[in-house]
Amino acid sequence: MERQIKTKKFRQELGIAIRRRRHKLNLSQENFADMAEIHRTYVSKIELGKVDMGIGVGYKIAMALNLPLSRFIKEAENNL
């Protein structure tokens, strides 16, 4: 049970880190989704921590936001 809670919290923190960077770059979800080549509703679900994204999607997101994926993971882990 505790592992499930930590996984959910990690997803939420990862989504927050992604959304924070997107806002810093002044990108709408739609523009960002186009840059990352994913659907806008999927961006929303990721930022809200509602889905476990695959590593490939994480990489596309990181590249669209001009930061390494490890940076977002580290930020999420630090906020657990």
N, CA, C and O atoms as a printed pandas DataFrame, in Angstrom:
     atom_number atom_name residue_name chain_id  residue_number  x_coord  y_coord  z_coord
0              1         N          MET        A               1    0.823   -1.203    0.000
1              2        CA          MET        A               1    0.000    0.000    0.000
2              3         C          MET        A               1    0.867    1.267    0.000
3              4         O          MET        A               1    0.602    2.211   -0.744
4              5         N          GLU        A               2    1.907    1.270    0.848
5              6        CA          GLU        A               2    2.770    2.448    0.941
6              7         C          GLU        A               2    3.469    2.721   -0.393
7              8         O          GLU        A               2    3.649    3.876   -0.780
8              9         N          ARG        A               3    3.856    1.667   -1.083
9             10        CA          ARG        A               3    4.518    1.829   -2.379
10            11         C          ARG        A               3    3.578    2.481   -3.385
11            12         O          ARG        A               3    3.999    3.324   -4.177
12            13         N          GLN        A               4    2.300    2.089   -3.354
13            14        CA          GLN        A               4    1.306    2.697   -4.242
14            15         C          GLN        A               4    1.176    4.188   -3.971
15            16         O          GLN        A               4    1.096    4.984   -4.907
16            17         N          ILE        A               5    1.156    4.565   -2.727
17            18        CA          ILE        A               5    1.031    5.973   -2.349
18            19         C          ILE        A               5    2.257    6.752   -2.830
19            20         O          ILE        A               5    2.117    7.855   -3.358
20            21         N          LYS        A               6    3.448    6.192   -2.654
21            22        CA          LYS        A               6    4.664    6.869   -3.095
22            23         C          LYS        A               6    4.702    6.999   -4.613
23            24         O          LYS        A               6    5.156    8.015   -5.140
24            25         N          THR        A               7    4.229    5.981   -5.311
25            26        CA          THR        A               7    4.199    6.034   -6.774
26            27         C          THR        A               7    3.253    7.128   -7.236
27            28         O          THR        A               7    3.578    7.887   -8.149
28            29         N          LYS        A               8    2.099    7.214   -6.621
29            30        CA          LYS        A               8    1.125    8.252   -6.975
30            31         C          LYS        A               8    1.707    9.636   -6.699
31            32         O          LYS        A               8    1.588   10.537   -7.529
32            33         N          LYS        A               9    2.329    9.806   -5.545
33            34        CA          LYS        A               9    2.927   11.085   -5.177
34            35         C          LYS        A               9    4.058   11.446   -6.147
35            36         O          LYS        A               9    4.205   12.608   -6.525
36            37         N          PHE        A              10    4.856   10.447   -6.548
37            38        CA          PHE        A              10    5.929   10.705   -7.503
38            39         C          PHE        A              10    5.351   11.184   -8.831
39            40         O          PHE        A              10    5.853   12.149   -9.407
40            41         N          ARG        A              11    4.307   10.524   -9.325
41            42        CA          ARG        A              11    3.668   10.952  -10.575
42            43         C          ARG        A              11    3.191   12.386  -10.473
43            44         O          ARG        A              11    3.369   13.174  -11.402
44            45         N          GLN        A              12    2.584   12.725   -9.344
45            46        CA          GLN        A              12    2.085   14.091   -9.141
46            47         C          GLN        A              12    3.239   15.090   -9.145
47            48         O          GLN        A              12    3.155   16.133   -9.794
48            49         N          GLU        A              13    4.300   14.783   -8.435
49            50        CA          GLU        A              13    5.452   15.693   -8.367
50            51         C          GLU        A              13    6.139   15.826   -9.727
51            52         O          GLU        A              13    6.610   16.908  -10.079
52            53         N          LEU        A              14    6.198   14.744  -10.483
53            54        CA          LEU        A              14    6.780   14.806  -11.821
54            55         C          LEU        A              14    5.931   15.705  -12.717
55            56         O          LEU        A              14    6.462   16.514  -13.478
56            57         N          GLY        A              15    4.627   15.560  -12.623
57            58        CA          GLY        A              15    3.725   16.413  -13.402
58            59         C          GLY        A              15    3.859   17.878  -13.035
59            60         O          GLY        A              15    3.830   18.748  -13.905
60            61         N          ILE        A              16    4.004   18.147  -11.756
61            62        CA          ILE        A              16    4.181   19.527  -11.290
62            63         C          ILE        A              16    5.478   20.112  -11.851
63            64         O          ILE        A              16    5.507   21.264  -12.282
64            65         N          ALA        A              17    6.542   19.318  -11.842
65            66        CA          ALA        A              17    7.835   19.785  -12.368
66            67         C          ALA        A              17    7.724   20.103  -13.859
67            68         O          ALA        A              17    8.269   21.103  -14.328
68            69         N          ILE        A              18    7.028   19.262  -14.591
69            70        CA          ILE        A              18    6.840   19.488  -16.028
70            71         C          ILE        A              18    6.005   20.736  -16.260
71            72         O          ILE        A              18    6.354   21.575  -17.091
72            73         N          ARG        A              19    4.903   20.862  -15.531
73            74        CA          ARG        A              19    4.036   22.036  -15.691
74            75         C          ARG        A              19    4.778   23.320  -15.329
75            76         O          ARG        A              19    4.633   24.332  -16.014
76            77         N          ARG        A              20    5.570   23.285  -14.263
77            78        CA          ARG        A              20    6.334   24.465  -13.838
78            79         C          ARG        A              20    7.272   24.921  -14.961
79            80         O          ARG        A              20    7.356   26.114  -15.256
80            81         N          ARG        A              21    7.966   23.983  -15.577
81            82        CA          ARG        A              21    8.889   24.326  -16.660
82            83         C          ARG        A              21    8.117   24.846  -17.886
83            84         O          ARG        A              21    8.547   25.799  -18.536
84            85         N          ARG        A              22    6.979   24.214  -18.192
85            86        CA          ARG        A              22    6.165   24.660  -19.325
86            87         C          ARG        A              22    5.712   26.094  -19.108
87            88         O          ARG        A              22    5.777   26.911  -20.026
88            89         N          HIS        A              23    5.255   26.405  -17.904
89            90        CA          HIS        A              23    4.836   27.781  -17.591
90            91         C          HIS        A              23    6.012   28.750  -17.687
91            92         O          HIS        A              23    5.865   29.867  -18.183
92            93         N          LYS        A              24    7.178   28.317  -17.210
93            94        CA          LYS        A              24    8.360   29.179  -17.265
94            95         C          LYS        A              24    8.689   29.548  -18.709
95            96         O          LYS        A              24    9.142   30.659  -18.985
96            97         N          LEU        A              25    8.460   28.612  -19.623
97            98        CA          LEU        A              25    8.711   28.855  -21.045
98            99         C          LEU        A              25    7.518   29.515  -21.736
99           100         O          LEU        A              25    7.538   29.760  -22.942
100          101         N          ASN        A              26    6.475   29.799  -20.944
101          102        CA          ASN        A              26    5.270   30.467  -21.452
102          103         C          ASN        A              26    4.629   29.699  -22.611
103          104         O          ASN        A              26    4.253   30.281  -23.628
104          105         N          LEU        A              27    4.513   28.381  -22.432
105          106        CA          LEU        A              27    3.904   27.528  -23.441
106          107         C          LEU        A              27    2.517   27.085  -22.997
107          108         O          LEU        A              27    2.319   26.706  -21.843
108          109         N          SER        A              28    1.571   27.134  -23.907
109          110        CA          SER        A              28    0.256   26.554  -23.626
110          111         C          SER        A              28    0.400   25.036  -23.691
111          112         O          SER        A              28    1.370   24.522  -24.247
112          113         N          GLN        A              29   -0.562   24.327  -23.122
113          114        CA          GLN        A              29   -0.536   22.869  -23.218
114          115         C          GLN        A              29   -0.578   22.437  -24.682
115          116         O          GLN        A              29    0.096   21.485  -25.075
116          117         N          GLU        A              30   -1.363   23.135  -25.474
117          118        CA          GLU        A              30   -1.495   22.767  -26.882
118          119         C          GLU        A              30   -0.175   22.951  -27.636
119          120         O          GLU        A              30    0.246   22.060  -28.375
120          121         N          ASN        A              31    0.476   24.098  -27.454
121          122        CA          ASN        A              31    1.764   24.335  -28.119
122          123         C          ASN        A              31    2.817   23.337  -27.655
123          124         O          ASN        A              31    3.584   22.800  -28.455
124          125         N          PHE        A              32    2.838   23.101  -26.351
125          126        CA          PHE        A              32    3.789   22.155  -25.795
126          127         C          PHE        A              32    3.546   20.753  -26.339
127          128         O          PHE        A              32    4.490   20.056  -26.710
128          129         N          ALA        A              33    2.289   20.341  -26.388
129          130        CA          ALA        A              33    1.946   19.017  -26.912
130          131         C          ALA        A              33    2.408   18.869  -28.360
131          132         O          ALA        A              33    2.924   17.822  -28.750
132          133         N          ASP        A              34    2.224   19.904  -29.137
133          134        CA          ASP        A              34    2.691   19.875  -30.528
134          135         C          ASP        A              34    4.215   19.714  -30.591
135          136         O          ASP        A              34    4.730   18.939  -31.397
136          137         N          MET        A              35    4.921   20.442  -29.745
137          138        CA          MET        A              35    6.379   20.365  -29.727
138          139         C          MET        A              35    6.864   18.973  -29.315
139          140         O          MET        A              35    7.849   18.463  -29.849
140          141         N          ALA        A              36    6.159   18.370  -28.361
141          142        CA          ALA        A              36    6.550   17.053  -27.849
142          143         C          ALA        A              36    5.955   15.909  -28.677
143          144         O          ALA        A              36    6.264   14.740  -28.446
144          145         N          GLU        A              37    5.107   16.256  -29.637
145          146        CA          GLU        A              37    4.444   15.277  -30.504
146          147         C          GLU        A              37    3.614   14.272  -29.713
147          148         O          GLU        A              37    3.659   13.066  -29.955
148          149         N          ILE        A              38    2.849   14.813  -28.752
149          150        CA          ILE        A              38    1.890   14.013  -28.002
150          151         C          ILE        A              38    0.562   14.773  -27.956
151          152         O          ILE        A              38    0.513   15.960  -28.280
152          153         N          HIS        A              39   -0.496   14.099  -27.560
153          154        CA          HIS        A              39   -1.819   14.726  -27.537
154          155         C          HIS        A              39   -1.954   15.661  -26.337
155          156         O          HIS        A              39   -1.432   15.375  -25.259
156          157         N          ARG        A              40   -2.651   16.770  -26.526
157          158        CA          ARG        A              40   -2.815   17.754  -25.461
158          159         C          ARG        A              40   -3.476   17.167  -24.223
159          160         O          ARG        A              40   -3.090   17.508  -23.105
160          161         N          THR        A              41   -4.464   16.292  -24.397
161          162        CA          THR        A              41   -5.123   15.720  -23.220
162          163         C          THR        A              41   -4.170   14.810  -22.442
163          164         O          THR        A              41   -4.303   14.657  -21.228
164          165         N          TYR        A              42   -3.214   14.210  -23.144
165          166        CA          TYR        A              42   -2.213   13.390  -22.465
166          167         C          TYR        A              42   -1.288   14.276  -21.635
167          168         O          TYR        A              42   -0.885   13.900  -20.535
168          169         N          VAL        A              43   -0.954   15.450  -22.163
169          170        CA          VAL        A              43   -0.157   16.413  -21.404
170          171         C          VAL        A              43   -0.880   16.759  -20.104
171          172         O          VAL        A              43   -0.274   16.776  -19.033
172          173         N          SER        A              44   -2.156   17.027  -20.204
173          174        CA          SER        A              44   -2.946   17.362  -19.026
174          175         C          SER        A              44   -2.906   16.235  -17.996
175          176         O          SER        A              44   -2.711   16.485  -16.807
176          177         N          LYS        A              45   -3.087   15.008  -18.446
177          178        CA          LYS        A              45   -3.071   13.861  -17.531
178          179         C          LYS        A              45   -1.705   13.680  -16.884
179          180         O          LYS        A              45   -1.616   13.325  -15.709
180          181         N          ILE        A              46   -0.645   13.920  -17.641
181          182        CA          ILE        A              46    0.711   13.818  -17.087
182          183         C          ILE        A              46    0.919   14.892  -16.028
183          184         O          ILE        A              46    1.401   14.604  -14.932
184          185         N          GLU        A              47    0.555   16.129  -16.354
185          186        CA          GLU        A              47    0.763   17.229  -15.407
186          187         C          GLU        A              47   -0.064   17.063  -14.139
187          188         O          GLU        A              47    0.325   17.557  -13.081
188          189         N          LEU        A              48   -1.185   16.384  -14.230
189          190        CA          LEU        A              48   -2.021   16.138  -13.056
190          191         C          LEU        A              48   -1.624   14.860  -12.317
191          192         O          LEU        A              48   -2.205   14.536  -11.281
192          193         N          GLY        A              49   -0.642   14.136  -12.842
193          194        CA          GLY        A              49   -0.186   12.906  -12.196
194          195         C          GLY        A              49   -1.164   11.765  -12.316
195          196         O          GLY        A              49   -1.188   10.880  -11.461
196          197         N          LYS        A              50   -1.968   11.763  -13.353
197          198        CA          LYS        A              50   -3.010   10.740  -13.504
198          199         C          LYS        A              50   -2.568    9.531  -14.311
199          200         O          LYS        A              50   -3.256    8.510  -14.315
200          201         N          VAL        A              51   -1.424    9.626  -15.000
201          202        CA          VAL        A              51   -0.948    8.508  -15.817
202          203         C          VAL        A              51    0.534    8.257  -15.578
203          204         O          VAL        A              51    1.288    9.164  -15.225
204          205         N          ASP        A              52    0.931    7.014  -15.776
205          206        CA          ASP        A              52    2.348    6.660  -15.794
206          207         C          ASP        A              52    2.798    6.760  -17.239
207          208         O          ASP        A              52    2.411    5.946  -18.078
208          209         N          MET        A              53    3.608    7.752  -17.523
209          210        CA          MET        A              53    4.079    7.904  -18.906
210          211         C          MET        A              53    5.261    6.983  -19.148
211          212         O          MET        A              53    6.008    6.650  -18.227
212          213         N          GLY        A              54    5.417    6.581  -20.385
213          214        CA          GLY        A              54    6.551    5.751  -20.768
214          215         C          GLY        A              54    7.823    6.582  -20.889
215          216         O          GLY        A              54    7.775    7.811  -20.945
216          217         N          ILE        A              55    8.935    5.907  -20.927
217          218        CA          ILE        A              55   10.226    6.580  -20.996
218          219         C          ILE        A              55   10.374    7.362  -22.301
219          220         O          ILE        A              55   10.993    8.426  -22.322
220          221         N          GLY        A              56    9.814    6.842  -23.375
221          222        CA          GLY        A              56    9.885    7.540  -24.656
222          223         C          GLY        A              56    9.140    8.856  -24.623
223          224         O          GLY        A              56    9.622    9.861  -25.145
224          225         N          VAL        A              57    7.966    8.858  -24.011
225          226        CA          VAL        A              57    7.182   10.090  -23.875
226          227         C          VAL        A              57    7.917   11.053  -22.952
227          228         O          VAL        A              57    7.967   12.253  -23.220
228          229         N          GLY        A              58    8.485   10.539  -21.872
229          230        CA          GLY        A              58    9.255   11.389  -20.973
230          231         C          GLY        A              58   10.408   12.060  -21.686
231          232         O          GLY        A              58   10.692   13.235  -21.452
232          233         N          TYR        A              59   11.071   11.320  -22.554
233          234        CA          TYR        A              59   12.186   11.874  -23.321
234          235         C          TYR        A              59   11.698   12.967  -24.263
235          236         O          TYR        A              59   12.333   14.017  -24.362
236          237         N          LYS        A              60   10.583   12.743  -24.955
237          238        CA          LYS        A              60   10.029   13.756  -25.860
238          239         C          LYS        A              60    9.668   15.030  -25.095
239          240         O          LYS        A              60    9.913   16.140  -25.566
240          241         N          ILE        A              61    9.088   14.854  -23.920
241          242        CA          ILE        A              61    8.713   15.993  -23.084
242          243         C          ILE        A              61    9.964   16.779  -22.683
243          244         O          ILE        A              61   10.009   18.003  -22.804
244          245         N          ALA        A              62   10.962   16.061  -22.211
245          246        CA          ALA        A              62   12.203   16.714  -21.779
246          247         C          ALA        A              62   12.860   17.478  -22.931
247          248         O          ALA        A              62   13.335   18.598  -22.744
248          249         N          MET        A              63   12.884   16.882  -24.100
249          250        CA          MET        A              63   13.488   17.546  -25.257
250          251         C          MET        A              63   12.692   18.796  -25.633
251          252         O          MET        A              63   13.281   19.819  -25.982
252          253         N          ALA        A              64   11.375   18.723  -25.566
253          254        CA          ALA        A              64   10.540   19.886  -25.882
254          255         C          ALA        A              64   10.755   21.012  -24.873
255          256         O          ALA        A              64   10.612   22.187  -25.209
256          257         N          LEU        A              65   11.100   20.648  -23.636
257          258        CA          LEU        A              65   11.310   21.642  -22.578
258          259         C          LEU        A              65   12.783   22.012  -22.402
259          260         O          LEU        A              65   13.128   22.774  -21.499
260          261         N          ASN        A              66   13.645   21.478  -23.256
261          262        CA          ASN        A              66   15.077   21.816  -23.272
262          263         C          ASN        A              66   15.806   21.508  -21.965
263          264         O          ASN        A              66   16.700   22.248  -21.554
264          265         N          LEU        A              67   15.422   20.425  -21.326
265          266        CA          LEU        A              67   16.119   19.954  -20.130
266          267         C          LEU        A              67   16.222   18.439  -20.189
267          268         O          LEU        A              67   15.385   17.795  -20.820
268          269         N          PRO        A              68   17.226   17.854  -19.549
269          270        CA          PRO        A              68   17.291   16.390  -19.518
270          271         C          PRO        A              68   16.166   15.806  -18.665
271          272         O          PRO        A              68   15.747   16.407  -17.676
272          273         N          LEU        A              69   15.692   14.646  -19.055
273          274        CA          LEU        A              69   14.628   13.973  -18.298
274          275         C          LEU        A              69   15.044   13.770  -16.849
275          276         O          LEU        A              69   14.215   13.857  -15.943
276          277         N          SER        A              70   16.315   13.502  -16.630
277          278        CA          SER        A              70   16.812   13.274  -15.270
278          279         C          SER        A              70   16.552   14.474  -14.358
279          280         O          SER        A              70   16.370   14.305  -13.153
280          281         N          ARG        A              71   16.533   15.656  -14.912
281          282        CA          ARG        A              71   16.273   16.867  -14.116
282          283         C          ARG        A              71   14.856   16.845  -13.528
283          284         O          ARG        A              71   14.650   17.194  -12.366
284          285         N          PHE        A              72   13.889   16.431  -14.348
285          286        CA          PHE        A              72   12.507   16.352  -13.868
286          287         C          PHE        A              72   12.347   15.231  -12.842
287          288         O          PHE        A              72   11.636   15.382  -11.849
288          289         N          ILE        A              73   13.005   14.123  -13.091
289          290        CA          ILE        A              73   12.934   13.003  -12.156
290          291         C          ILE        A              73   13.550   13.399  -10.822
291          292         O          ILE        A              73   12.987   13.122   -9.763
292          293         N          LYS        A              74   14.692   14.039  -10.876
293          294        CA          LYS        A              74   15.374   14.465   -9.646
294          295         C          LYS        A              74   14.504   15.447   -8.854
295          296         O          LYS        A              74   14.388   15.331   -7.634
296          297         N          GLU        A              75   13.899   16.406   -9.545
297          298        CA          GLU        A              75   13.038   17.370   -8.873
298          299         C          GLU        A              75   11.867   16.675   -8.206
299          300         O          GLU        A              75   11.513   16.999   -7.072
300          301         N          ALA        A              76   11.259   15.715   -8.905
301          302        CA          ALA        A              76   10.124   14.978   -8.339
302          303         C          ALA        A              76   10.566   14.182   -7.113
303          304         O          ALA        A              76    9.873   14.170   -6.096
304          305         N          GLU        A              77   11.706   13.527   -7.207
305          306        CA          GLU        A              77   12.215   12.742   -6.075
306          307         C          GLU        A              77   12.525   13.620   -4.880
307          308         O          GLU        A              77   12.271   13.232   -3.740
308          309         N          ASN        A              78   13.069   14.795   -5.128
309          310        CA          ASN        A              78   13.397   15.716   -4.030
310          311         C          ASN        A              78   12.161   16.230   -3.317
311          312         O          ASN        A              78   12.230   16.617   -2.150
312          313         N          ASN        A              79   11.038   16.236   -4.005
313          314        CA          ASN        A              79    9.799   16.754   -3.413
314          315         C          ASN        A              79    8.932   15.675   -2.783
315          316         O          ASN        A              79    7.835   15.971   -2.308
316          317         N          LEU        A              80    9.396   14.439   -2.770
317          318        CA          LEU        A              80    8.621   13.365   -2.136
318          319         C          LEU        A              80    8.640   13.501   -0.627
319          320         O          LEU        A              80    8.041   12.685    0.074
